Amino acid sequence: MGDPVSPEWRDWLLDRGSLTKRLIDASDNQLAVQVLSQRTEMARPSEILALSLPPRQRALVREVLLLANGEPWVYARSVIPLTTLTGRLRALRHLDNRPLGALLFNDPSMTRQPIEVATIVPDTLRLPAALNSIQTNLWGRRSVFCLDKKPLLVAEIFLPAFKPYNQSLA
């Protein structure tokens, strides 16, 4: 965490509750999920490390935008190892436009590891084409969740249109 986090941002970045629920509340129940992509691919090295996976592990990678009143507030990337997608967790393959957060926080087996927070420099991160025009630094966070003791990684990046805390990181 290079840049100091203001109290307003700290409240959003370090909250261990459901970001989905907070965004629904902040948007007056006008939150929608836009799926950008969902595919099986090799997890990135930092994701493999966070998930404690063997090298070259394949995973289901889901990238979405969380839209509030039609505005993109959060970009989320979920990395679900194929070994996690067994038994009842096979259903994670078919979330469609439902938020993953709602499922996670309603599962009694869910545990969450510590939240990692970072300043995101768009040029250094492989963002989906829909976000290529972003030039400003962004706040992001990620954490590993476990369902039935099986891991998955969720990374969330707050986009420039995010409200109510849309301060510049300069």
Backbone as a ProteinNet text record, in pm:
[ID]
protein_1_A
[PRIMARY]
MGDPVSPEWRDWLLDRGSLTKRLIDASDNQLAVQVLSQRTEMARPSEILALSLPPRQRALVREVLLLANGEPWVYARSVIPLTTLTGRLRALRHLDNRPLGALLFNDPSMTRQPIEVATIVPDTLRLPAALNSIQTNLWGRRSVFCLDKKPLLVAEIFLPAFKPYNQSLA
[TERTIARY]
85.5	0	89.7	117.9	207.9	145.6	28.4	-35.8	-112.7	-115.5	-195.9	-344.7	-417.4	-560.5	-638.6	-724.8	-808.7	-909.7	-963.5	-1061	-1182.6	-1227.6	-1344.3	-1314.1	-1197.4	-1158	-1129	-1064.8	-1032.1	-1159	-1266	-1393.1	-1442.5	-1424.7	-1468	-1367.6	-1239.3	-1137.6	-1119.1	-1134	-1106	-1230.6	-1347.4	-1472.4	-1476.4	-1494.3	-1495.1	-1634.3	-1732.9	-1868.1	-1882.1	-2003.8	-2032.8	-2026.6	-1930.8	-1925.1	-2051.9	-2101.1	-2224	-2338	-2354.2	-2462.6	-2442.1	-2319.3	-2292.2	-2320.2	-2284.1	-2308.6	-2458	-2531.1	-2677.3	-2736.4	-2693	-2742.3	-2704.1	-2577.9	-2529.1	-2593.2	-2642.2	-2702.5	-2855.1	-2910.5	-3056.9	-3115.9	-3050.4	-3097.3	-3092.5	-3000.6	-2987.9	-2854.1	-2817.8	-2691.2	-2716.9	-2633.8	-2643.9	-2505.3	-2500	-2374.7	-2369	-2261.5	-2237.7	-2117.8	-2140.7	-2031.9	-1950.8	-1822.5	-1732.4	-1676.8	-1642	-1592.7	-1596.4	-1604.8	-1592.4	-1532.8	-1412.3	-1343.3	-1245.4	-1205.7	-1102	-968.5	-875.8	-743.5	-644	-516.8	-411.1	-423.9	-419.8	-420.7	-289.1	-292.1	-172	-81	49.6	142.5	103.2	62.4	25.2	-101.3	-188.7	-311.2	-278.1	-187.1	-142.7	-81.4	0.5	64.3	-41.2	-136.1	-239.6	-324.5	-348.6	-433.1	-354.2	-221.1	-133.2	-153	-153.1	-175.2	-42.7	-40.2	79.1	93.2	214.6	235	145.6	117.1	40.7	-98.7	-156.3	-290.4	-395.7	-489.1	-599.6	-714.2	-788.1	-897.6	-1008.1	-1125	-1235.5	-1216.3	-1199.5	-1177.8	-1300.6	-1359.7	-1481	-1450.8	-1474.5	-1453.7	-1587.8	-1621.6	-1750.6	-1734	-1832	-1847.9	-1970.1	-1958.4	-2073.4	-2119.3	-2239.2	-2294.7	-2397.3	-2384.8	-2482	-2551.6	-2682.9	-2759.3	-2698	-2649.2	-2591.7	-2446.3	-2386.2	-2247.2	-2155.5	-2040.6	-1948.1	-1874.3	-1908.1	-1847.3	-1730	-1740.5	-1637.4	-1613.3	-1484.9	-1444.1	-1402.6	-1455.2	-1420.1	-1368.1	-1262.4	-1204.7	-1203.2	-1273.6	-1278.1	-1199.9	-1115.2	-1033.7	-1070.4	-1133.6	-1182.3	-1109.3	-1015.6	-942.9	-1040.1	-1003.6	-1090.5	-1112.2	-1013.9	-1028.8	-1133.4	-1167.5	-1272.6	-1411.3	-1419.7	-1548.6	-1597.2	-1600.8	-1648.9	-1765.5	-1839.5	-1953.2	-2053.2	-2105.4	-2207.7	-2152.5	-2019	-1958.2	-1948.1	-1989.2	-1999.4	-2092.8	-2188	-2285.6	-2219.4	-2096.1	-2025.8	-1996.8	-2002.8	-1981.4	-2097.5	-2210.8	-2333.7	-2393.7	-2311	-2359.6	-2433.4	-2397.3	-2453.1	-2436.7	-2545.9	-2533.2	-2568.9	-2559.9	-2580.3	-2447.5	-2449.7	-2324.4	-2269	-2139.9	-2073.3	-2078.6	-2065.8	-2066.6	-2190.6	-2305	-2429.2	-2423.2	-2368.8	-2356.1	-2256.3	-2140.6	-2036.6	-2086.9	-2149.3	-2186.6	-2313.2	-2378.5	-2493.8	-2458.4	-2330.5	-2287	-2229.9	-2289.7	-2241.5	-2100.2	-2049.3	-1913.6	-1807.2	-1847.9	-1753.5	-1660.7	-1531.3	-1431.3	-1355.7	-1294.2	-1223	-1086.8	-984.8	-850.4	-836.8	-725.3	-709.1	-722.2	-767.6	-784.2	-650.4	-609.5	-491.8	-541.4	-480.8	-520.1	-402.1	-431.6	-325	-376.7	-282.9	-310.7	-286.4	-382.3	-373.4	-337	-227.9	-188.9	-237.9	-337	-399.5	-301.8	-194.1	-98.5	-25.7	-17	58.8	-29.9	-159.5	-252.4	-325.7	-339.9	-413.8	-563.5	-620.6	-764.2	-836.6	-964.4	-1041.2	-1047.9	-1068.9	-1073.2	-1171.8	-1282.8	-1384.4	-1330	-1214.5	-1158.6	-1028.1	-992.3	-864.1	-850.1	-958.9	-950.7	-917.3	-916.4	-889.5	-742.3	-716.4	-580.1	-537.9	-632	-601.9	-575.2	-495.7	-473.9	-604	-619.3	-742.2	-708.9	-804.8	-790.7	-846.8	-777	-824.1	-797.3	-862.8	-843.7	-868.6	-816.6	-846.1	-834.9	-904.3	-890.7	-932.9	-880.6	-914	-1030.7	-1132.2	-1246.3	-1235.9	-1291.4	-1301.4	-1446.5	-1494.2	-1625.3	-1598.4	-1652.2	-1622.6	-1471.4	-1395.9	-1248.9	-1179.5	-1250.6	-1193	-1177.7	-1057.1	-1029.4	-1079.7	-1106.1	-1127.1	-1083.3	-1036.7	-981.5	-1074.7	-1104.2	-1185.9	-1106.4	-1086.1	-1020.7	-1124.3	-1124.8	-1221.1	-1145.9	-1172.8	-1109.4	-1219.7	-1206.4	-1304.2	-1273.1	-1371.4	-1353.1	-1379.8	-1337.5	-1351.8	-1494.8	-1596	-1734.4	-1787.6	-1708.4	-1755.5	-1791.8	-1908.5	-1955.4	-2000.4	-2002.5	-1986.5	-1842.9	-1744.9	-1606.4	-1524.9	-1532.3	-1465.1	-1356.1	-1270.3	-1160.7	-1045.3	-969.9	-850.6	-745.2	-664	-555.2	-424.9	-429.1	-305.9	-240.3
-116.7	0	122.5	177.8	289.9	421.8	453.8	581.1	571.8	683.8	681.4	672.9	598.8	578.2	674.6	755.7	846.9	766.2	823.5	749.5	702	783.9	744	619.8	618.9	503.7	383	407.5	296.5	219.3	292.2	230.7	134.7	173.1	86.9	-23.9	6.1	-90.7	-202.6	-171.4	-270.8	-334.8	-296.9	-354.8	-504.2	-587.3	-732.3	-786	-697.6	-739.3	-748.4	-763.2	-779.2	-644.6	-631.2	-510.4	-500	-611.4	-611.4	-546.5	-585	-528.5	-378.4	-336.4	-192.9	-114.8	-172.7	-103.8	-96.3	-201.8	-199.4	-86.9	-77.3	29.1	167.2	183.7	314.3	358.1	261.6	293.7	293.8	294.9	288.9	169	53.7	-73.4	-75.2	1.7	9.7	-47.9	-164.3	-228.1	-339.6	-343	-448.4	-504.4	-630.3	-696.8	-710.2	-658.9	-675.9	-768.6	-888.1	-984.5	-943.3	-917.7	-883	-1008.7	-1107.1	-1234.4	-1338.8	-1462.9	-1577.2	-1689.5	-1733.4	-1834.7	-1911.5	-2026.9	-2104.7	-2062.2	-2025	-1982.6	-2006.9	-1982.3	-1993.6	-1875.9	-1903.2	-1795.3	-1718.8	-1589.9	-1506	-1546.2	-1521.5	-1562.4	-1510.6	-1384	-1331	-1398	-1440.7	-1510.4	-1651	-1718.5	-1852.4	-1844.7	-1741.3	-1722.7	-1697.5	-1607.7	-1575.5	-1697.6	-1782	-1900	-2022.8	-2010.9	-2123.2	-2243	-2215.7	-2319.3	-2364.1	-2484	-2524.2	-2437.5	-2428.4	-2347.1	-2392.7	-2297.3	-2323.4	-2379.1	-2337.8	-2384.5	-2314.9	-2391.6	-2335.1	-2301.8	-2198.8	-2152.2	-2094.9	-2088.8	-2015.3	-1869.7	-1782.1	-1639.7	-1564.7	-1490.8	-1414	-1267	-1185.1	-1041.8	-972.2	-885.1	-816.3	-668.7	-591	-454.8	-452.9	-385	-360.8	-218.7	-210.6	-83.8	-33.6	92.7	156.1	264.1	250.6	346.2	359.5	248.5	246.5	290.4	336.8	383.4	273.4	250.5	146.5	192	132.7	168.7	79.2	-50.8	-146.5	-247.7	-274.8	-385.2	-497.9	-617.4	-731.7	-846.4	-909.7	-1027.7	-1139.3	-1245.7	-1362.5	-1475.1	-1540.8	-1652	-1773.5	-1870	-1988.4	-2110.7	-2167.2	-2284.7	-2395.5	-2467.9	-2576.4	-2679.9	-2694.5	-2789.5	-2743.1	-2614.9	-2563.2	-2593	-2605.8	-2620	-2764.5	-2826	-2963.9	-2968	-3077.6	-3092.4	-2978.5	-2929.3	-2824.6	-2693.8	-2677.3	-2553.8	-2549	-2657.3	-2653.8	-2541.8	-2505.8	-2401.3	-2266.1	-2246.9	-2119.8	-2095.4	-2199.9	-2184.7	-2111.7	-2104.6	-2055.4	-1936.3	-1841.6	-1723.3	-1626.7	-1628.3	-1534.8	-1392.4	-1314.7	-1176	-1159.5	-1268.5	-1258.8	-1226.3	-1145	-1109.8	-1226.4	-1252.7	-1356.9	-1325.1	-1196.6	-1156.5	-1200.4	-1192.2	-1234.2	-1382.3	-1462.5	-1606.5	-1631.4	-1564.2	-1586.7	-1557.5	-1441.8	-1398.9	-1466	-1544.2	-1622.8	-1768.9	-1803.8	-1942.4	-1960.5	-2048.5	-2065.3	-2122.5	-2184.6	-2240.7	-2136.3	-2014.9	-1914.2	-1863.9	-1862.1	-1794.1	-1699.9	-1597.2	-1498.4	-1471.1	-1473.5	-1439	-1286.8	-1234.1	-1088.4	-1020.2	-896.1	-815.7	-748.2	-756.8	-685.9	-562.5	-445.6	-319.8	-265.6	-206.2	-149.6	-32.9	55	156.5	90.4	102.4	38.8	145.3	122.9	208.6	138.7	195.4	124.4	74	147.9	105.5	-23.3	-53.6	-170.9	-292.8	-275.8	-385.9	-420.2	-546.5	-588.7	-578.9	-463.8	-443.8	-481.4	-517	-545.8	-423.1	-447.4	-340.1	-230.3	-266.6	-168.7	-63	-90.3	2.2	66.1	47.2	96.6	248.2	322.1	468.4	528.5	448.7	501	539.2	663	713.8	741.6	746.5	783.6	659.4	675.5	564.5	532.1	406.1	357.3	280.5	271.3	186	48.1	-53	-189.1	-271.9	-385.2	-477.7	-618.5	-715	-853.6	-937.3	-1048.9	-1145.4	-1282.3	-1380.8	-1520.1	-1557.9	-1613.9	-1669.5	-1821	-1890.5	-2035.5	-2075	-2162.9	-2225.6	-2374.4	-2436.6	-2578.9	-2602.2	-2504.7	-2509.5	-2510.9	-2470.7	-2461.3	-2313.6	-2273	-2130	-2071.6	-1941.9	-1860.4	-1719	-1647.3	-1513.6	-1411.1	-1305.6	-1197.4	-1067.3	-1000.9	-870	-767.8	-652.6	-547.3	-415.9	-346	-216.4	-112.5	-7.1	101.3	193.3	215.7	291.4	440.7	526	671.2	718	651.7	694.5	655.4	581	534.8	652.5	642.2	740.7	662.6	715.3	855.3	897.8	808.9	847	842.5	948.3	953.3	1060.3	1055.3	1151.4	1106.6	1202.2	1172.8	1109.9	1024.6	963.6	1039.7	1152.9	1228.7	1275
0	0	0	-116.8	-126.1	-83.3	-133.7	-103.6	27.1	103.7	225.7	190.4	269.3	244.9	332.9	269.4	346.4	427.2	535	615.9	535.1	439.7	359.6	276.5	211.7	131.5	218.5	333.8	424	461.5	485.6	522.6	413.8	287.6	176.8	149.5	154.6	116.6	218.9	345.8	449.8	509.2	460.6	510.6	478.6	580.7	561.7	530.4	527.2	490.3	338.9	294	152	79.4	-13.8	-95.6	-179.9	-228.8	-308.3	-230.4	-105.5	-24.2	-4.2	22.4	41	-86.2	-201	-327.5	-358.2	-324.7	-342.9	-258.5	-133.8	-45.1	-97.9	-141	-186.8	-318.1	-395.9	-525.7	-520	-400.2	-384.8	-458.9	-441.1	-496.8	-650.4	-708.7	-854.4	-901	-848.2	-884.5	-985	-1089	-1190.3	-1216.3	-1257	-1292.4	-1443.9	-1502.6	-1646	-1661.4	-1713.4	-1732.1	-1854.9	-1833.5	-1943.8	-2008.8	-1925.6	-1977.3	-1867	-1910.6	-1819.7	-1902	-1861.3	-1939	-1850.7	-1898.8	-1831.3	-1890	-1802	-1845.9	-1734.6	-1766.7	-1668.2	-1571.1	-1442.2	-1343.8	-1354.5	-1322.8	-1324.3	-1207.7	-1220	-1113.5	-974.4	-963.5	-831.4	-777.7	-868.1	-825.8	-778	-848.3	-806.9	-667.1	-644.8	-514.8	-406.5	-432.6	-333.6	-299.4	-398.9	-379.3	-334.2	-322.3	-285.1	-378	-507.5	-607.7	-668.9	-725.4	-800	-926.2	-982.1	-1102.2	-1217.7	-1305.4	-1428.1	-1400.5	-1292	-1254.7	-1341.8	-1393.6	-1471.2	-1375.8	-1415.1	-1329.9	-1416.9	-1359.2	-1421	-1380.5	-1478.4	-1452.6	-1501.3	-1409.2	-1438.7	-1415.1	-1517	-1506.2	-1526.1	-1431.7	-1437.9	-1402.6	-1444.1	-1395.9	-1306.2	-1193.5	-1107.7	-1138.7	-1195.1	-1240.6	-1140.6	-1101.4	-1012.6	-1092.6	-1105.5	-1187.1	-1327.1	-1381	-1514.2	-1523.5	-1413.4	-1412.1	-1359	-1423.7	-1376.1	-1250.2	-1138.1	-1009.5	-974.2	-1005.2	-962.5	-1074.6	-1099	-1184	-1090.5	-1113.6	-1028.5	-1114.6	-1065.5	-1131	-1028	-1059	-971.4	-1037.1	-957.7	-1006	-922.3	-988.2	-918.1	-973.6	-896.2	-944.9	-986.5	-1091.7	-1137.5	-1027.7	-938.4	-827.4	-725.9	-727.2	-638.9	-696.7	-829	-897.8	-900.5	-783	-772.5	-674	-677.4	-586.3	-605.7	-494.8	-503.6	-559.7	-554.8	-603.8	-756.6	-824.9	-970.8	-1015.3	-929	-961.4	-986	-937.7	-959.2	-1107.4	-1188	-1332.3	-1399.5	-1329.8	-1393.3	-1318.8	-1279.8	-1208	-1300.4	-1429.2	-1526.3	-1473.2	-1464.9	-1419.2	-1271.2	-1196.6	-1051.3	-983.4	-877.7	-810.4	-728.3	-743.5	-667	-517.6	-481.5	-340.9	-266.4	-331.5	-265.9	-230.3	-320.4	-293.8	-181.2	-187.4	-86.4	54.3	71.3	205.9	257.8	174.3	220.9	243.1	224.5	241	381	461.9	599.8	608.7	501.4	506.2	472	433.3	383.7	493	459	541.2	447.7	507.4	427.2	488.1	404.2	448.2	451	502.9	509.8	373.5	377.3	256.5	224	98.5	48.9	-24.5	3	-59.3	-138.9	-254.9	-337.8	-420.3	-455.7	-556.6	-691	-780.4	-911.1	-1014.9	-1086	-1196.9	-1323.3	-1391.8	-1504.6	-1610.2	-1638.3	-1741.1	-1704.6	-1575.1	-1532.6	-1508.2	-1523.9	-1498.2	-1626.9	-1652.5	-1771.3	-1742.4	-1779.5	-1760.7	-1889.1	-1879.6	-2001.1	-2092.1	-2220.3	-2320	-2281.8	-2217.1	-2178.6	-2082.5	-2018.7	-1920.3	-1966.9	-2092.1	-2143.3	-2139.8	-2134.7	-2138.1	-2001.1	-1896.3	-1762.1	-1751.6	-1708.3	-1697.6	-1553.3	-1462	-1323.9	-1238.6	-1132.9	-1039.8	-968.1	-932.3	-871.1	-743.4	-655.7	-537.3	-568.9	-520.4	-539.3	-415.1	-410.8	-299.8	-351	-278.4	-311.9	-186	-189.4	-80.7	-128	-58.1	-85.3	5.5	-55.3	16.4	6.9	103.4	96.3	117.1	30.8	45.3	56.8	158.7	183.3	185.5	237.3	247.8	111.5	5.6	-129.2	-164	-212.2	-230.4	-362.2	-357.4	-475.8	-442.3	-541.6	-522.1	-586.1	-513.4	-567	-554.9	-669	-672.9	-718.3	-651.8	-681.8	-696.9	-805.6	-831.9	-844	-763.3	-765.5	-883.4	-969	-1092.3	-1071.4	-1166.6	-1148.2	-1120.5	-1172.4	-1150.4	-1013.3	-934.1	-803.2	-714	-652.3	-555.6	-433.5	-319.4	-281.7	-258.5	-265.8	-236.8	-364.9	-443	-572.2	-571.3	-470.4	-463.4	-552.7	-600.4	-679.1	-588.3	-642.5	-565.5	-582.5	-651.1	-679.2	-551.6
[MASK]
++++++++++++++++++++++++++++++++++++++++++++++++++++++++++++++++++++++++++++++++++++++++++++++++++++++++++++++++++++++++++++++++++++++++++++++++++++++++++++++++++++++++++

